[in-house]
Amino acid sequence: MLRLYFSPGSCSQASHIALEEAGAVYEAERIDFAGQQQRSEEFLRFNPKGRVPALVTERGIITESPAILTYIGQRFAGTPVSLPQDPFEFARIQSFNAYLCSTVHVAHAHKRRGSRWADDPAVIEAMTLKVASNMSDCFELIETTMFTGPWVMGETYSIADPYLLTFTGWLEGDGVDPRRFPKVYAHSQRMAERLAVQKVLSTAG
Ligand SMILES: N[C@@H](CCC(=O)N[C@@H](CS)C(=O)NCC(=O)O)C(=O)O
């Protein structure tokens, strides 16, 4: 059976919602960040990266949200998160998710995880101060050039939707009012109506 290692409110939320949307049979195992469980020997045995999400499959572990989301989409064809056959449409999804993973997530991580990039407390503080403006710039770009509506890719729901929702959920904590981005904000309200989202948010925070 599939097993998802997650932490509430973290980027693992996207994979968690995707599993629910797919109607997958899976176990969800919470990793306690406050207790630094992601750095425990037991967890590092599964995932030497010490991060979530990590999806354990019958054939081994998968890490990195875009890879996990794509795996769920491919494995559960015929569900709301299944992938388009058309190469261009699939590339659009990959492009959007890669932007979230490689740019937006990194901008957000400078708030609490600055020690990944610097030791000097003044430098870490300076990076923290950039988080609101960087996240704001990223979401401006998403709102004006990437988001199609009503779902990220247009009329069809996809693995990009739970991924975007997760990042939208980080905005307030990063000092950015999500209402500044009306299309993205309306998307988060639309997502909140989905049963899969409600289930994950009520059980996993
Ligand atoms: N590129 C990875 C990033 C994974 C990642 O950084 N996860 C965070 C939670 S959002 C984490 O596990 N942080 C724990 C830590 O840094 O100790 C992905 O997209 O899955």
PDBQT file of the ligand as one rigid body, heavy atoms in Angstrom, charges set to zero:
ROOT
HETATM    1  N1  LIG A 301      11.670  20.172  -3.337  1.00  0.00    +0.000 N 
HETATM    2  C1  LIG A 301      10.989  19.455  -2.307  1.00  0.00    +0.000 C 
HETATM    3  C2  LIG A 301      11.003  20.304  -1.045  1.00  0.00    +0.000 C 
HETATM    4  C3  LIG A 301      10.622  19.527   0.164  1.00  0.00    +0.000 C 
HETATM    5  C4  LIG A 301      10.694  20.404   1.401  1.00  0.00    +0.000 C 
HETATM    6  O1  LIG A 301      11.527  21.303   1.532  1.00  0.00    +0.000 OA
HETATM    7  N2  LIG A 301       9.781  20.120   2.344  1.00  0.00    +0.000 N 
HETATM    8  C5  LIG A 301       9.760  20.869   3.562  1.00  0.00    +0.000 C 
HETATM    9  C6  LIG A 301       8.322  21.114   3.988  1.00  0.00    +0.000 C 
HETATM   10  S1  LIG A 301       7.484  22.240   2.898  1.00  0.00    +0.000 SA
HETATM   11  C7  LIG A 301      10.450  20.088   4.655  1.00  0.00    +0.000 C 
HETATM   12  O2  LIG A 301      10.324  18.885   4.715  1.00  0.00    +0.000 OA
HETATM   13  N3  LIG A 301      11.167  20.772   5.543  1.00  0.00    +0.000 N 
HETATM   14  C8  LIG A 301      11.791  20.152   6.661  1.00  0.00    +0.000 C 
HETATM   15  C9  LIG A 301      13.146  20.689   6.949  1.00  0.00    +0.000 C 
HETATM   16  O3  LIG A 301      13.659  21.523   6.185  1.00  0.00    +0.000 OA
HETATM   17  O4  LIG A 301      13.703  20.276   7.954  1.00  0.00    +0.000 OA
HETATM   18  C10 LIG A 301       9.553  19.141  -2.750  1.00  0.00    +0.000 C 
HETATM   19  O5  LIG A 301       9.006  19.895  -3.546  1.00  0.00    +0.000 OA
HETATM   20  O6  LIG A 301       9.008  18.116  -2.342  1.00  0.00    +0.000 OA
ENDROOT
TORSDOF 0
